[in-house]
């Protein structure tokens, strides 16, 4: 069971939701209670979920949950589906996420379970570790590191100086370089004139065993699901991974690679330095991306790409040679 990194203020009734946002409801009973928000791929009964207009919905039968969507999107669901129909899904999420969730107060943190530490650990007295944290055996945590509530650190892992880890589950034999920041709020919000509205991100960061995160890397927590880094995946220094990104096993990312939100990357992918990967795209297995390339579109498995926008490596080189002969 995943730790609870945030205070859940649910259940909240549909009447309060109607008082909070402008909406129409369909097939929702007055006594209906909701316990929180989840993405549509991992939703549960009595939780709210959501669907954007441009989002492909593979499973139309989502009867146990209520879906936040626009009037246009509502036409894609069954007539008996519970729906909360709004004008702006993103704005609605920014409002509802902040009435369902908040950070723990200092008083609430004091009531969490005691820190658990395995054997043969080397934990600096100049580090800060909050209550509710679980640390395996043979773990090193250096000066200035901060481990926030409920994080889990696996066996034989190494946390270097001044790393800040929150809302994260870290596997065995993981290296976290100095000055890294893991699990912070993702860059997700509703754009509004003069006052943008932040979505409260309730996901976490999962770093699987044998991964390595270089110095000064940042990995955002997911919005309503987790950001996931696969086994034996290595990041050079100064890389950024945005919210909801899923990365496979045995990948290598050179310095200053940036991966935008909700991108999905397969196994055995390699990127050169200063590569940019756009959000909401899929990159297959065994893909190679040349340095300083900008990947805007899906890339199938076993491809090598280069350029801005990134295209087939050999096509790019052929065009380059022709232009500069």
N, C-alpha and C positions, 0 to 999 in steps of 0.2 A: 504494500500500500504506500502510495507516495506521501511524503510528509506534507503537513499543512503549513505553507510558508506565510499565509496571510489569514487575517480574521474574516471568516465568512459570516455575513450578517443576515443570511437567510434563515428560515424561509420567508419569502415576501409574497403577498397575495396579489392577484391580478388587479384588484381595485387600487392598491397603492401604485402599481405600475401605470395604470391608466391616469392616475392623478399626477404622475411624474413626467410622462411623455405624451405627446399627441399621437394617438393611434386608434385603429379600428381592430376589434378582436373578432375572431371567427372560431366557433366551436370551443370556446374557453368558458368553463363554468365559473360563476361568481366566487365559489369557495376554493378555486384552484390555487395552490401554493407552489412556488418555484424556489429551488434551493441554490440556484446559481446559474452561471453561464458556461457553456462548453462549445467547442467547435463542432461542426456538423459531422465530422468523421469519428468523433468519440463521445457523442452526446449520450445522456442517460435519461431515464424516465424522470419527469418532474424537474428537469433542467430546461432553461431556455437555450436555444441555438439560433443561428442566423444564416442567411443566404443572400449574397450580393447578386445583382442583376446579371453580371457577366460570369457567374460561377456555375459550372456544370454540376448538376446534382444527380449522381448515379443511383442513389436510393431514394425513391419517391415516397416509400412507405415509412414515415417517421412519426407515426401516430402517438407514441407515448410522450412526445415532447412538443413544445410550442416553438414555431419558427418565426423569427423576426425577418420580415422581408417587405419589399415594396408591393404596391398593387399589381404592377406588371409581373413580378416574379411569382406572385400568389397563384397565378393561372396555371403554373406548372405542377402544383401539388394536388393531391386528392381533395375532393369536395369536403370530406370529413376530417381533414388535417387541422390541428390547432394552429392558428396563425395570429401573429400580431403584426398588423399591416401599418407601415410607417412611410413617411416621405423620404427619410434619409437614414439608411441603416447604420452608417458610420457614426453619425451624431447620436443615434439611439444607443449604440454600444458604449460610447463615451459617457453617457449619462447613467445607464443602468449598471455598468461595471463599477462605478463609484458609489452606487447605493448598495450593491451586494458585497463589496470587498473593501478592506482597508488594511494598512499595516498594523501590526501589534503595537499597543502602547507599552511604555516602559514598565508599567505595573503588570501588564499581561505577560511580558517577557520573563519577569521574575517568577511567575508561576509555572513556567515550562519545566519539563523534566531536566534532571542534571545532565551535564556533559558526560558522554561515554567515550573512554579512550582505551584502545587496545594496549598490548604489551610492546616494550622496546621502542617507544616513540620518543622523538627528540623535538619537543615543542618549546619554542622560545618564550621566556617570560615577558618579552616585549611584543608578543603577539596578543590579539584579542579574539577570544572564542566565546560566543554567546551560548546560552542555555539551549538545550534541545539538540545540539550537534552530536553526531556519532562519528568517531574517528577509529579506523582500523588499527592494525598492528604495524610496527616498523615505519611509521609515518614521520616525516620531517616537516615542521612548520617554522619558517625563519622569522627574524625580527620584522615587526611592522605589519605582518599579515593580519587580516581580519576575516574571520569566518562567522557568518551571520546565522541566525536561528534555524534549526532543523536541517542544516546542510549535512550531507553524508560524504565522508572521505574514505576511500577504500584502502586496503592494505598496501604497504610499500610505496605510497604516493609521496610526492615531494612538492611542497608549496614554498616558493621562494619569497624573498623580501618584498613587503608592501603589496602583495597581492590581496585583492578584496573579492571574496567569494560569498555570494548570497543566492538563495533560491536554487541551489545546485545539488546534483547527485553525481559524485565523481567515483569512477571505478578503481580497480586495483592497478598499481604500477603506472600511475598517471603523473606526468610532470607539468607543473604550472609555473611559468617563468615569473620573474620579478615585475612588479607594477601591472600585472594583469587585472582586469576587472571582469568578473563573470556574474551573470544573473541580474544585471541592472535592468531598469525599465526600457522596453523597446521603443523604437521610433514610430509609434502608432498613435494617431489622433485624428480628430475631425477638424478640418480647416474651416474656421469661422472668421468673419471680418472682425478685426481688432482683438479677438480673444479665442484662440484655438482651444479645443476641448480634448484633453488627454484621455485615452483609454487606459483603464487600470489593467495592467498585464498580470494575469494570474498564473501563467505557465512557469516552467522552470528551465534549467539547463541540465542536460544529461550528457556527461562525458564518459564514454565507455573505456574499458581497460586498455592499457598500454598506449594511450594517446599522449601527445606532447604539445603543449601550448607555449609558444615562445614569449619572450618579454614584451610588455606593452600591448598585448592583444586584448580585444574586447569582444565579449560574446553576450548578446542580449538574451534575456529570457523570452519565452514565447508569450503570445497574447492569451489565447485560450487553449493552447496545447504547448508541447515542449520544443525547445531548440535542442537538436540531438547531434552529437559528434561521435562518429563510429570508432570501432576498435582500431588501434594502431594507426590512427590518422595524426599527421604531424603538421603543425603550423609554425612557420618562421616568425620572427618578430614583427610587430606592427601590423597585424592582420585584424580585420573586423568581420564578425558574423552577426547578422541582424536577426530579429525575432522570427521564430517558426522555421528557420532553416533546418533541413535534415541532410546530413552528410554521411556517406557510407564508410566502409572500412578501408584501411590501407591507402588513404589519400595523402597527398603532399601539397601544401600551399606555400609558395615562396613569399618573401616579405612584401607587405603592403597590399596583399590581396584583399579585396572587399566583396562581400557576398550580401546582396540585398534580401529583404524579408521574403520568407516562404519559398525560396529556391530549394529544389531537391536535387541532390548530387549523389551519383552512384558510387560504386566501389572502384578503387585503383585509379582515381582521377588525380592528375598533376597540373598545377598552374605555375607559370613563371611569375616574376615580380611585377607588382602594380597591375595585376589583372582585376578587372571589374566584372562582376556577374550580376545581371539584373534580377529583380525579384519575380517570383511566381513562374519561373521557368524550370525545365527538367533537363538535367545533364546525365547522360547514361554512364555505363561502366567503361573503364579503360580509355578515358578521354584525356587528351593533352591540349593545354591551352598555352600558347606562347606568351612571353612577357609583354606587358602593356596592352594586351588585347582587351576588348570590351565585348562581352558575350550578352547579346540582347534576346536571343531566340534559343529554343530547345536545341540540344546537341545529342544526336544518337550515339549509341555505344561504339567504341573502337574508332573514334574520329580524332583527328588533330586539327585544331583551328588556330587562326591568327588574324590580327587586324582589328580595325574599328570601323564598322562592326565586324566581329569575328566571322570569318568564312573558312572554308577548307584550306588547310595550310598550303597545299601544293598549288591550288588555284591562286591564292594570294601571292605566292612567290613568283608564279608565272606572270601575273599581271605587273608585279613590281619590277621584274626584270625587263619586261617589254617597255614600261614607262621610263626606265632610267638607262636603257642601253645607249 
